[in-house]
Amino acid sequence: MRYYFAPMEGLTDSIYRRLHHKYFPGADRYYMPFMSPTVHRSLTAREERELPFADAEGFAAVPQLLTKVVEDFIWAAGVIRDRGYAEVNLNLGCPSGTVTAKGKGSGMLGDLDALDRFLDGIFSAAPLPVSVKTRLGVTDSEEFPALLEIYNRYPIKELTIHPRVRKQFYSGGVDMAQFRYAAENSKNPLCYNGDIESLGDITKIEEEFPNVQAVMIGRGLIGDPGMLTPGGADVKKLETFCSELLEAYLVAFGGSRNAMFRLKEHWGFLITHFEGSEKLWKRLRKTTDLTEYRRITEEIFHTLPRK
């Protein structure tokens, strides 16, 4: 089984990926949060920073593109190839309203003819292998068989399926019946993504779907960064990891406000693995003072038992 770290906007940036790999090796690939190429044919300063040359990464990373325009995809895929990457991932899964309102992400799943034309265009000219991340549809998982029929027409390097529809966002149950349909009918290699919180969850996927050779984990790995590392994440290593993340973000953001804001997003997942954390989490969410932030996180690490 191969283990992938899912792309999570605002969470798994280049700083996080580098430090996670340093302290908690175990992910076979890190998928990068999406880039949205435009007709301007240039990378923004942020995109330059978040798309280092592949040999600078020190681990396997896969850039992800979010677009509905064939020409924009092909241009960006060329840039990705020239920076040394061996694969580009197409995002057809993002459920964000600001994304789907523009007909991107999972918003593309509502017009199968347009999606088919788009895939035909990119697979006819893509300069490197293309993998795809998708949902089951827009409003009803019964949309999925017709969607899979389209995916089966193309040489997708790997099809990652999050078995929810767009309108669910990340709530409600995953539809494992439709994922089973994919496992039985997909002509492309599959990767499972959705609600993996522990190694036990991975084992269930392995046992139920022996022909599925990869899982992609997002929120579960943010909450338990050492899930895939032998021995897991002991408190001391986790504290060191979070401390180095903070110092790196202080430099990157040029101040404490945005650095703490970024780390609080991570703490929203991390805190669920500490018992009796309600009061300290409330204080941590409210603080705007760096010294107090450090004091609260130290108290969490040194006084609360890990679940």
N, C-alpha and C positions, 0 to 999 in steps of 0.2 A: 504493500500500500504506500502510495506517495502522499505526502502531506503538504498542502499549500496554505499560505497565509493570505486570507482574502484582502482585497483592496478596500480600505475604509477611509473615505474622505475626512480630512481633519484629524486622523488618528495614526494611520500607517504611512507617515511621510518618510523622507529619506533619512532623517535623523533617527526616527524610531526604528526603521528597518535595520540600520547599521548597528544600533545598540542592542536590539533584540537578538540579532544573530550573534553578537559578541557574548552576551550573557546566557542566552537560551537557544543554542543551536538545536536543530531538529526539523525545521521546516525545509522541505526540498526546494520550494520556490516561494518568492514573495511577489504577489501581483500588486502592481502600483495603482494608486487611485487614478481615476481617469483624467486624460487630457482631452480638451475639446478643440480640435484644429479648426481654423477659419480660412477664409479666402485670402487673408493677409500673408499667408505662407511664411510665418515667422513664429518663433517660440517667445513667449513672454519671459520676463526675468524669473518668475516663479517656476515656469516649466523648464527653463535651463537648469535651475537648481535641483528640481525634482527628477530630472532625466540625466543623471551623470552617465559618462561613458561606461559601458558594461564592465570593462576590466577594472574600473574603480570601485565596483560594488563589493567584490570579495565574496559574493554568493549569487545564486541564480535569481534573477529578477525578470519580471515580464511587464512591460508597459501596457496600459489599457487605453483604448480610444473610445470616445463617445461622440458620435456624429451620425447624421443621416445623409450626408453628401459623399458620393463615391470619390470624387476628385480630392476632397479634403482628407479622406481616409488614406488614399494612395500616397498623397504627399507626406502625411505624417508617418506612415509606415516606412517610407523611404528614409526619413530622418532617423527613425528608430533603428533601422537596419544599419545605417551609416554610423550609428553610435555603438554598434557591436552587439546588438541584441539578436537572439535567434528566433523570437516569436513575438507576435503582437496579439493582444486580446481585444475583442469587440464587446463592448458593454451593451447588452440588450436586456439588462435586468434592473437598472436603477429605477426605483418607483417614485422618486422625488417629483412633486408637482411642478416645480420650476423646470425640470428636465422633460417630463412627459408632455407638458403643455407645448413644448417646441417640437414634439414628435420624435424625441430621442429616447434612448434607454428603452425601458419597457413600453414606452409610448409607441414604439415601432411595431409592436406585436399586434396592434389592432387592424393593420392593413396588410394582409398577407401578400397581396400582389406587389405592393410597393416594397415590402421586405424582400421578396424573391428577386425583384429587379436590383435592389441594392446589393444583395449577396452575390448575384451574378456579376455585377460590376466589380466588386472588390476581389472576388476569387479569380476573375479573369486577368487581373493586373497586379495583385499584391506582390511586393518584392520579397516577402518572407512568409513563413507559415502563419496561419490565422487560427486562433482558438476563439471560442464564443462563450459568453456567460449569459444565461437566459432565465426567464421565469416561465411559468406554464401558460401565461396569457395575460389578458387585461382584467377581465371581470369574472371569468369562470374557467376552472381547470379543464373542462371539457373542450376548451379551445386547443388543448395541447396536441392531440394526435395530428391535426392538420398542420400545426406548426412544425412538429417533428418531421412530417413528410417533406417539408421544404428544407429543413436542415440536412436531411438525408441526400439531397441532390448535390451537396457540396463537400469538398475534402476538408472538413473542419479538423484541425489538429486534435482538439479535445473540446467536448461540449460540456460545460459546467451547468448543471441544472439546480436552481433554487426552487423547490417544488411548492411555491406559492404563486398566486396571481398578483398583478400590480396593485389592485385595490386593497389587498391585505397589508401592504407594506411589510412589517415584520411581526404582525400579530396573527393570532389564530394558528391552527395546526398546519403542518406541512402535509401535502397530499402524496403519501407514499405509494398509493395505487398508481398514480400517474408516473411517478419515478420508476416503478416496476415496469410500466408499459415502455418507458424509454429504454430500460435495461434490456428488455426483450426485443425491441424493434429498432434501436438506433444503429445506423451503419458506421457511426463515428465513435471513438473512445469517449467514455463518460467520466465525469467527476461529480461527486455529490457535494452540495453545499446547503446548509440550513440546520440551525438548532443543535450544533455539536458543542457540547459543554464539557465533555470529559473523554478519556480514553475508552471508557465503557461504551459511549455513543459510537465511537469509531468502530469498535469491535462488532457492534450490532450491524453496522453497514457492511462490514467485511463478511459477516456470516450470512446476511440476507441477500447480498448482491456480490457473489464471488467474482463475477466478471467485471466489476467496477474497481478500477485500480488506483483511484485517487479521491481524496476528500479535500474540500476547501473550508477553512475555519476562520471565522471573523471575530465576532463578539466573545466567543468562548476563549480564544487565545489572548484577547485584550484583558479579559478578567483573570486568566490564569496563564501568564506568559510562559511558564515552564511546563505546560501540559505535554509538549512533545519531547522534552529533554529528560534523559534518564535521571531519576532522582527528583524530578520536579523542581519547583521554585521554592527553595527554603527562604525563610524570612530575611535572613542577612543578605543573600544575593538579590532578592527582590528590592530590598531597601537601597542597596548600592545601585542597582539598575535605575530605579526611580530618581535617585539623587543625581546620577549622571545625566539622565534625561533632562532634569530641571536645569542643570548647569548649561547644557547644550542649547536648550531653548532660550535661556536668558541671553546668550550670545546671539543666537539667530534672530530673535525678536527685538533685541536692543533694549530690553527692559523687563520688569517683573510682571506687569499686568497681563500681557498676552501669553507669556510663558506659563503663568499660573492657570490662566483660562484653558490653555491646551492640556495641561496636566490634569485639571479637574475633569475634563472629558474622559480621560483614561480612568480616573478614580471612580467615575460613575459605574464602571465595570469591575475594577479591582476591589472596591469596598464590599461587594457582595460575598467575597470570600473571607471576610473577617466577622467573627461572632460579636454581637452586641455593639455594632458600629454606629447605631443611629445618631447618638449625640455628637460624636466626633465628626461624622459625615455632615451633619447640619452645620457645625462650626466651620468645617473645611469649605463647604459651598459658599458660605457668606463672607469669609475673610478676603480682604484685598491687600493685606499686609504680608510681605514676603517672610519676615521673621516669624510671624504667627503661623503662616503656612508650613514652614519647616518644623515648628514646634508641634503642630497638630499631626503631621504625617509621622514624625518620630514617635509620638504617643501611640498612634495606630500600630506601628510596627512593633513597638516594645511592650504594649499592654494588652492588645487584643489577640486572642487565639485564632489561628487560621482554621477555616473549615476544611 
